[in-house]
Amino acid sequence: MKAEIHPNYQETTVTCGCGNTFTTRSTRPELKLDICNACHPFYTGKLKFVDTAGRIDKFQKKFAAGSYASLQKPKKAKKKK
């Protein structure tokens, strides 16, 4: 590696908007995040679906049978000679 061309790799304090902080390593001395694993809905289990148009219910009713049969076109009967 060439000397004096690489950035300094140092300990970094990461601060989230929720107040959670942790230490890692980076080329920056400080990082600020909007969301982290302590406040993200996926990781906290508090994920909520906002469904104002009823799209989730419509989807569940459409695929309630467990197959895509409602989307398939009906097969034409073969003609006998």
MMTF fields as JSON, N, C-alpha, C and O atoms, coordinates in Angstrom:
{
  "mmtfVersion": "1.0.0",
  "mmtfProducer": "UNKNOWN",
  "numBonds": 323,
  "numAtoms": 324,
  "numGroups": 81,
  "numChains": 1,
  "numModels": 1,
  "chainsPerModel": [1],
  "groupsPerChain": [81],
  "chainIdList": ["A"],
  "bondAtomList": [4, 2, 8, 6, 12, 10, 16, 14, 20, 18, 24, 22, 28, 26, 32, 30, 36, 34, 40, 38, 44, 42, 48, 46, 52, 50, 56, 54, 60, 58, 64, 62, 68, 66, 72, 70, 76, 74, 80, 78, 84, 82, 88, 86, 92, 90, 96, 94, 100, 98, 104, 102, 108, 106, 112, 110, 116, 114, 120, 118, 124, 122, 128, 126, 132, 130, 136, 134, 140, 138, 144, 142, 148, 146, 152, 150, 156, 154, 160, 158, 164, 162, 168, 166, 172, 170, 176, 174, 180, 178, 184, 182, 188, 186, 192, 190, 196, 194, 200, 198, 204, 202, 208, 206, 212, 210, 216, 214, 220, 218, 224, 222, 228, 226, 232, 230, 236, 234, 240, 238, 244, 242, 248, 246, 252, 250, 256, 254, 260, 258, 264, 262, 268, 266, 272, 270, 276, 274, 280, 278, 284, 282, 288, 286, 292, 290, 296, 294, 300, 298, 304, 302, 308, 306, 312, 310, 316, 314, 320, 318],
  "bondOrderList": [1, 1, 1, 1, 1, 1, 1, 1, 1, 1, 1, 1, 1, 1, 1, 1, 1, 1, 1, 1, 1, 1, 1, 1, 1, 1, 1, 1, 1, 1, 1, 1, 1, 1, 1, 1, 1, 1, 1, 1, 1, 1, 1, 1, 1, 1, 1, 1, 1, 1, 1, 1, 1, 1, 1, 1, 1, 1, 1, 1, 1, 1, 1, 1, 1, 1, 1, 1, 1, 1, 1, 1, 1, 1, 1, 1, 1, 1, 1, 1],
  "groupList": [{"groupName": "MET", "atomNameList": ["N", "CA", "C", "O"], "elementList": ["N", "C", "C", "O"], "formalChargeList": [0, 0, 0, 0], "bondAtomList": [1, 0, 2, 1, 3, 2], "bondOrderList": [1, 1, 2], "singleLetterCode": "M", "chemCompType": "L-PEPTIDE LINKING"}, {"groupName": "LYS", "atomNameList": ["N", "CA", "C", "O"], "elementList": ["N", "C", "C", "O"], "formalChargeList": [0, 0, 0, 0], "bondAtomList": [1, 0, 2, 1, 3, 2], "bondOrderList": [1, 1, 2], "singleLetterCode": "K", "chemCompType": "L-PEPTIDE LINKING"}, {"groupName": "ALA", "atomNameList": ["N", "CA", "C", "O"], "elementList": ["N", "C", "C", "O"], "formalChargeList": [0, 0, 0, 0], "bondAtomList": [1, 0, 2, 1, 3, 2], "bondOrderList": [1, 1, 2], "singleLetterCode": "A", "chemCompType": "L-PEPTIDE LINKING"}, {"groupName": "GLU", "atomNameList": ["N", "CA", "C", "O"], "elementList": ["N", "C", "C", "O"], "formalChargeList": [0, 0, 0, 0], "bondAtomList": [1, 0, 2, 1, 3, 2], "bondOrderList": [1, 1, 2], "singleLetterCode": "E", "chemCompType": "L-PEPTIDE LINKING"}, {"groupName": "ILE", "atomNameList": ["N", "CA", "C", "O"], "elementList": ["N", "C", "C", "O"], "formalChargeList": [0, 0, 0, 0], "bondAtomList": [1, 0, 2, 1, 3, 2], "bondOrderList": [1, 1, 2], "singleLetterCode": "I", "chemCompType": "L-PEPTIDE LINKING"}, {"groupName": "HIS", "atomNameList": ["N", "CA", "C", "O"], "elementList": ["N", "C", "C", "O"], "formalChargeList": [0, 0, 0, 0], "bondAtomList": [1, 0, 2, 1, 3, 2], "bondOrderList": [1, 1, 2], "singleLetterCode": "H", "chemCompType": "L-PEPTIDE LINKING"}, {"groupName": "PRO", "atomNameList": ["N", "CA", "C", "O"], "elementList": ["N", "C", "C", "O"], "formalChargeList": [0, 0, 0, 0], "bondAtomList": [1, 0, 2, 1, 3, 2], "bondOrderList": [1, 1, 2], "singleLetterCode": "P", "chemCompType": "L-PEPTIDE LINKING"}, {"groupName": "ASN", "atomNameList": ["N", "CA", "C", "O"], "elementList": ["N", "C", "C", "O"], "formalChargeList": [0, 0, 0, 0], "bondAtomList": [1, 0, 2, 1, 3, 2], "bondOrderList": [1, 1, 2], "singleLetterCode": "N", "chemCompType": "L-PEPTIDE LINKING"}, {"groupName": "TYR", "atomNameList": ["N", "CA", "C", "O"], "elementList": ["N", "C", "C", "O"], "formalChargeList": [0, 0, 0, 0], "bondAtomList": [1, 0, 2, 1, 3, 2], "bondOrderList": [1, 1, 2], "singleLetterCode": "Y", "chemCompType": "L-PEPTIDE LINKING"}, {"groupName": "GLN", "atomNameList": ["N", "CA", "C", "O"], "elementList": ["N", "C", "C", "O"], "formalChargeList": [0, 0, 0, 0], "bondAtomList": [1, 0, 2, 1, 3, 2], "bondOrderList": [1, 1, 2], "singleLetterCode": "Q", "chemCompType": "L-PEPTIDE LINKING"}, {"groupName": "THR", "atomNameList": ["N", "CA", "C", "O"], "elementList": ["N", "C", "C", "O"], "formalChargeList": [0, 0, 0, 0], "bondAtomList": [1, 0, 2, 1, 3, 2], "bondOrderList": [1, 1, 2], "singleLetterCode": "T", "chemCompType": "L-PEPTIDE LINKING"}, {"groupName": "VAL", "atomNameList": ["N", "CA", "C", "O"], "elementList": ["N", "C", "C", "O"], "formalChargeList": [0, 0, 0, 0], "bondAtomList": [1, 0, 2, 1, 3, 2], "bondOrderList": [1, 1, 2], "singleLetterCode": "V", "chemCompType": "L-PEPTIDE LINKING"}, {"groupName": "CYS", "atomNameList": ["N", "CA", "C", "O"], "elementList": ["N", "C", "C", "O"], "formalChargeList": [0, 0, 0, 0], "bondAtomList": [1, 0, 2, 1, 3, 2], "bondOrderList": [1, 1, 2], "singleLetterCode": "C", "chemCompType": "L-PEPTIDE LINKING"}, {"groupName": "GLY", "atomNameList": ["N", "CA", "C", "O"], "elementList": ["N", "C", "C", "O"], "formalChargeList": [0, 0, 0, 0], "bondAtomList": [1, 0, 2, 1, 3, 2], "bondOrderList": [1, 1, 2], "singleLetterCode": "G", "chemCompType": "PEPTIDE LINKING"}, {"groupName": "PHE", "atomNameList": ["N", "CA", "C", "O"], "elementList": ["N", "C", "C", "O"], "formalChargeList": [0, 0, 0, 0], "bondAtomList": [1, 0, 2, 1, 3, 2], "bondOrderList": [1, 1, 2], "singleLetterCode": "F", "chemCompType": "L-PEPTIDE LINKING"}, {"groupName": "ARG", "atomNameList": ["N", "CA", "C", "O"], "elementList": ["N", "C", "C", "O"], "formalChargeList": [0, 0, 0, 0], "bondAtomList": [1, 0, 2, 1, 3, 2], "bondOrderList": [1, 1, 2], "singleLetterCode": "R", "chemCompType": "L-PEPTIDE LINKING"}, {"groupName": "SER", "atomNameList": ["N", "CA", "C", "O"], "elementList": ["N", "C", "C", "O"], "formalChargeList": [0, 0, 0, 0], "bondAtomList": [1, 0, 2, 1, 3, 2], "bondOrderList": [1, 1, 2], "singleLetterCode": "S", "chemCompType": "L-PEPTIDE LINKING"}, {"groupName": "LEU", "atomNameList": ["N", "CA", "C", "O"], "elementList": ["N", "C", "C", "O"], "formalChargeList": [0, 0, 0, 0], "bondAtomList": [1, 0, 2, 1, 3, 2], "bondOrderList": [1, 1, 2], "singleLetterCode": "L", "chemCompType": "L-PEPTIDE LINKING"}, {"groupName": "ASP", "atomNameList": ["N", "CA", "C", "O"], "elementList": ["N", "C", "C", "O"], "formalChargeList": [0, 0, 0, 0], "bondAtomList": [1, 0, 2, 1, 3, 2], "bondOrderList": [1, 1, 2], "singleLetterCode": "D", "chemCompType": "L-PEPTIDE LINKING"}],
  "groupTypeList": [0, 1, 2, 3, 4, 5, 6, 7, 8, 9, 3, 10, 10, 11, 10, 12, 13, 12, 13, 7, 10, 14, 10, 10, 15, 16, 10, 15, 6, 3, 17, 1, 17, 18, 4, 12, 7, 2, 12, 5, 6, 14, 8, 10, 13, 1, 17, 1, 14, 11, 18, 10, 2, 13, 15, 4, 18, 1, 14, 9, 1, 1, 14, 2, 2, 13, 16, 8, 2, 16, 17, 9, 1, 6, 1, 1, 2, 1, 1, 1, 1],
  "groupIdList": [1, 2, 3, 4, 5, 6, 7, 8, 9, 10, 11, 12, 13, 14, 15, 16, 17, 18, 19, 20, 21, 22, 23, 24, 25, 26, 27, 28, 29, 30, 31, 32, 33, 34, 35, 36, 37, 38, 39, 40, 41, 42, 43, 44, 45, 46, 47, 48, 49, 50, 51, 52, 53, 54, 55, 56, 57, 58, 59, 60, 61, 62, 63, 64, 65, 66, 67, 68, 69, 70, 71, 72, 73, 74, 75, 76, 77, 78, 79, 80, 81],
  "secStructList": [7, 7, 6, 6, 7, 1, 7, 7, 7, 3, 3, 3, 3, 3, 3, 3, 6, 6, 1, 7, 3, 3, 3, 3, 3, 3, 1, 1, 1, 3, 3, 3, 3, 1, 7, 7, 6, 6, 6, 7, 2, 2, 2, 2, 6, 7, 7, 7, 7, 7, 7, 1, 1, 7, 2, 2, 2, 2, 2, 2, 2, 2, 6, 6, 6, 1, 1, 1, 6, 6, 6, 1, 7, 7, 7, 7, 7, 7, 7, 7, 7],
  "xCoordList": [0.841, 0.0, 0.878, 1.946, 0.438, 1.187, 0.946, -0.152, 1.956, 1.842, 1.223, 1.414, 0.476, -0.086, -1.212, -1.541, -1.815, -2.937, -4.254, -5.316, -4.199, -5.398, -5.933, -5.153, -7.267, -7.837, -7.567, -7.303, -7.633, -7.394, -8.609, -9.723, -8.391, -9.448, -9.453, -8.487, -10.54, -10.556, -11.858, -12.805, -11.914, -13.158, -14.149, -13.794, -15.401, -16.453, -17.634, -18.022, -18.194, -19.41, -20.595, -20.673, -21.515, -22.721, -23.871, -24.11, -24.592, -25.713, -26.976, -27.002, -28.026, -29.304, -30.215, -29.978, -31.242, -32.223, -33.026, -33.58, -33.1, -33.856, -33.032, -33.564, -31.736, -30.877, -29.922, -29.031, -30.082, -29.202, -27.82, -27.723, -26.757, -25.397, -24.623, -24.86, -23.696, -22.782, -21.488, -21.423, -20.457, -19.142, -18.778, -19.005, -18.213, -17.73, -16.478, -15.911, -16.043, -14.86, -15.234, -16.01, -14.672, -14.953, -13.866, -12.971, -13.954, -13.022, -13.51, -12.784, -14.727, -15.284, -15.262, -15.408, -15.084, -15.04, -16.414, -16.509, -17.488, -18.827, -19.846, -19.731, -20.845, -21.935, -23.259, -23.418, -24.208, -25.545, -26.553, -26.549, -27.426, -28.422, -29.824, -30.066, -30.742, -32.153, -32.839, -33.714, -32.441, -33.107, -32.072, -31.168, -32.214, -31.272, -32.05, -33.28, -31.336, -32.012, -32.8, -33.671, -32.534, -33.267, -34.627, -35.519, -34.792, -36.064, -36.756, -37.866, -36.128, -36.746, -37.907, -37.738, -39.079, -40.254, -40.053, -40.648, -39.234, -39.01, -38.315, -38.665, -37.34, -36.573, -37.281, -37.067, -38.104, -38.777, -40.061, -40.591, -40.564, -41.796, -43.042, -44.133, -42.925, -44.07, -44.454, -44.912, -44.257, -44.551, -46.063, -46.787, -46.532, -47.953, -48.155, -47.393, -49.189, -49.53, -50.578, -51.612, -50.322, -51.279, -51.989, -51.402, -53.241, -53.996, -55.277, -56.314, -55.2, -56.364, -57.32, -58.517, -56.809, -57.661, -58.204, -58.945, -57.86, -58.351, -57.652, -58.212, -56.436, -55.719, -55.318, -55.316, -54.979, -54.565, -55.75, -55.605, -56.915, -58.119, -58.495, -58.87, -58.395, -58.714, -57.77, -58.2, -56.486, -55.502, -55.771, -55.702, -56.075, -56.331, -57.594, -57.625, -58.619, -59.832, -59.572, -60.11, -58.751, -58.479, -57.707, -57.95, -56.78, -55.939, -56.271, -55.401, -57.505, -57.918, -57.888, -57.682, -58.091, -58.102, -56.704, -56.571, -55.675, -54.312, -53.7, -52.63, -54.349, -53.779, -54.025, -54.745, -53.418, -53.571, -54.641, -54.606, -55.572, -56.609, -57.479, -58.009, -57.619, -58.48, -57.858, -58.558, -56.561, -55.897, -55.735, -55.46, -55.901, -55.708, -56.953, -58.081, -56.714, -57.82, -58.394, -57.653, -59.693, -60.275, -59.792, -59.626, -59.567, -59.095, -60.267, -61.39, -59.982, -61.008, -61.126, -60.136, -62.343, -62.594, -62.132, -62.301, -61.543, -61.088, -62.3, -63.245, -62.231, -63.314, -63.065, -61.953, -64.11, -64.024, -64.498, -65.432, -63.85, -64.203, -65.191, -65.598],
  "yCoordList": [-1.188, 0.0, 1.241, 1.254, 2.253, 3.503, 4.242, 4.211, 4.887, 5.652, 7.017, 7.608, 7.51, 8.872, 9.1, 10.253, 8.039, 8.287, 7.734, 8.033, 6.933, 6.322, 7.144, 7.706, 7.221, 7.975, 7.265, 6.062, 7.999, 7.482, 6.667, 7.188, 5.382, 4.489, 4.544, 4.134, 5.051, 5.34, 4.892, 4.532, 4.91, 4.606, 5.728, 6.907, 5.341, 6.292, 6.113, 4.987, 7.201, 7.163, 7.394, 8.411, 6.436, 6.527, 6.907, 6.254, 7.979, 8.472, 8.441, 8.948, 7.833, 7.754, 8.882, 9.468, 9.181, 10.19, 9.817, 10.692, 8.501, 8.06, 8.166, 7.976, 8.468, 8.597, 7.431, 7.504, 6.367, 5.208, 5.559, 6.186, 5.155, 5.373, 4.069, 3.251, 3.893, 2.76, 3.152, 4.158, 2.339, 2.635, 1.601, 0.404, 2.078, 1.218, 1.854, 2.759, 1.405, 2.001, 2.519, 1.894, 3.674, 4.305, 5.33, 5.552, 5.948, 7.023, 8.37, 9.361, 8.412, 9.645, 9.573, 8.488, 10.688, 10.655, 10.492, 10.006, 10.894, 10.835, 10.618, 11.206, 9.775, 9.536, 9.775, 9.404, 10.397, 10.63, 9.963, 10.192, 9.126, 8.375, 8.857, 9.411, 8.639, 8.946, 7.784, 7.991, 6.551, 5.37, 4.255, 4.113, 3.474, 2.381, 1.124, 1.114, 0.061, -1.181, -1.095, -1.934, -0.131, 0.01, 0.683, 0.517, 1.44, 2.141, 1.796, 2.268, 0.983, 0.617, -0.344, -1.31, -0.113, -0.943, -2.422, -3.284, -2.725, -4.122, -4.877, -6.021, -4.247, -4.91, -4.876, -5.765, -3.881, -3.771, -4.594, -4.833, -5.028, -5.812, -4.958, -5.491, -3.671, -2.768, -2.266, -1.136, -3.134, -2.781, -2.699, -3.642, -1.586, -1.387, -1.059, -0.295, -1.646, -1.351, -0.244, -0.362, 0.813, 1.895, 1.655, 1.819, 1.272, 0.893, 1.705, 1.294, 2.847, 3.716, 3.323, 3.597, 2.689, 2.369, 0.947, 0.548, 0.173, -1.196, -2.153, -3.193, -1.829, -2.662, -4.008, -5.014, -4.04, -5.304, -6.256, -7.44, -5.765, -6.606, -7.116, -8.278, -6.259, -6.649, -7.745, -8.702, -7.61, -8.611, -9.942, -11.0, -9.89, -11.114, -11.822, -13.052, -11.087, -11.702, -12.342, -13.406, -11.692, -12.188, -13.499, -14.394, -13.615, -14.797, -15.672, -16.377, -15.632, -16.412, -17.903, -18.702, -18.283, -19.7, -20.305, -21.528, -19.491, -19.999, -20.305, -20.91, -19.904, -20.157, -18.944, -18.012, -18.994, -17.914, -18.249, -17.729, -19.094, -19.529, -18.366, -18.385, -17.37, -16.245, -15.399, -14.636, -15.528, -14.742, -15.497, -14.89, -16.813, -17.609, -17.561, -17.52, -17.567, -17.569, -18.984, -19.962, -19.092, -20.433, -21.117, -20.479, -22.442, -23.207, -23.483, -23.736, -23.428, -23.705, -25.207, -25.936, -25.652, -27.071, -27.483, -26.738, -28.684, -29.187, -29.656, -30.243, -29.376, -29.8, -31.237, -31.597, -32.048, -33.431, -33.489, -32.786, -34.327, -34.454, -35.555, -35.799],
  "zCoordList": [0.0, 0.0, 0.0, 0.612, -0.668, -0.672, 0.632, 1.188, 1.096, 2.341, 2.081, 1.018, 3.068, 3.07, 2.057, 1.776, 1.497, 0.569, 1.11, 0.565, 2.171, 2.721, 3.887, 4.656, 4.029, 5.152, 6.477, 6.502, 7.551, 8.883, 9.333, 9.386, 9.66, 10.125, 11.643, 12.286, 12.219, 13.647, 14.288, 13.588, 15.617, 16.315, 16.094, 16.111, 15.886, 15.547, 16.491, 16.801, 16.939, 17.747, 16.82, 16.131, 16.813, 15.989, 16.902, 17.918, 16.535, 17.331, 16.479, 15.357, 17.038, 16.335, 16.815, 17.871, 16.046, 16.417, 17.642, 18.308, 17.959, 19.136, 20.412, 21.505, 20.29, 21.458, 21.65, 22.497, 20.892, 20.985, 20.417, 19.363, 21.116, 20.633, 20.732, 21.622, 19.804, 19.843, 19.151, 18.444, 19.368, 18.836, 17.78, 17.958, 16.685, 15.617, 15.044, 15.656, 13.895, 13.266, 11.89, 11.166, 11.537, 10.26, 9.968, 10.783, 8.8, 8.461, 8.969, 8.901, 9.475, 10.04, 11.562, 12.125, 12.226, 13.693, 14.339, 15.466, 13.636, 14.212, 13.102, 12.027, 13.358, 12.416, 13.132, 14.294, 12.434, 12.982, 12.054, 10.845, 12.646, 11.893, 12.226, 13.299, 11.297, 11.543, 12.246, 13.087, 11.9, 12.441, 12.6, 11.777, 13.659, 13.926, 14.293, 14.238, 14.668, 15.005, 16.308, 16.54, 17.151, 18.414, 18.223, 19.054, 17.135, 16.939, 15.613, 15.368, 14.752, 13.484, 13.734, 14.478, 13.138, 13.396, 13.059, 13.706, 12.071, 11.7, 12.827, 13.118, 13.458, 14.511, 15.869, 16.694, 16.108, 17.399, 17.455, 18.541, 16.312, 16.281, 16.343, 16.548, 16.177, 16.239, 14.852, 14.686, 13.86, 12.482, 12.281, 12.601, 11.756, 11.507, 10.037, 9.445, 9.462, 8.085, 8.074, 8.732, 7.344, 7.194, 5.87, 4.801, 5.948, 4.768, 4.698, 5.219, 4.059, 3.991, 2.878, 2.965, 1.837, 0.699, 0.751, -0.148, 1.77, 1.871, 0.937, 0.592, 0.517, -0.445, 0.14, -0.569, 1.419, 2.04, 2.111, 1.806, 2.506, 2.56, 1.174, 1.015, 0.186, -1.182, -1.658, -2.301, -1.344, -1.721, -1.019, -1.645, 0.268, 1.027, 0.536, 0.5, 0.162, -0.363, -1.725, -2.032, -2.532, -3.87, -3.826, -4.636, -2.883, -2.811, -1.605, -1.094, -1.154, 0.016, -0.264, 0.649, -1.512, -1.86, -1.805, -1.774, -1.793, -1.707, -3.051, -3.116, -4.122, -5.445, -6.328, -5.97, -7.46, -8.414, -9.45, -10.565, -9.098, -10.03, -10.496, -11.607, -9.653, -10.032, -11.136, -11.802, -11.333, -12.37, -13.682, -14.717, -13.648, -14.849, -15.72, -15.229, -17.034, -17.981, -18.068, -17.972, -18.246, -18.365, -19.638, -20.678, -19.538, -20.695, -21.63, -21.191, -22.917, -23.914, -24.072, -24.017, -24.268, -24.46, -25.852, -26.817, -25.949, -27.24, -28.048, -27.521, -29.321, -30.209, -30.654, -31.039, -30.595, -31.065, -32.507, -32.893, -33.296, -34.711, -34.932, -36.068]
}
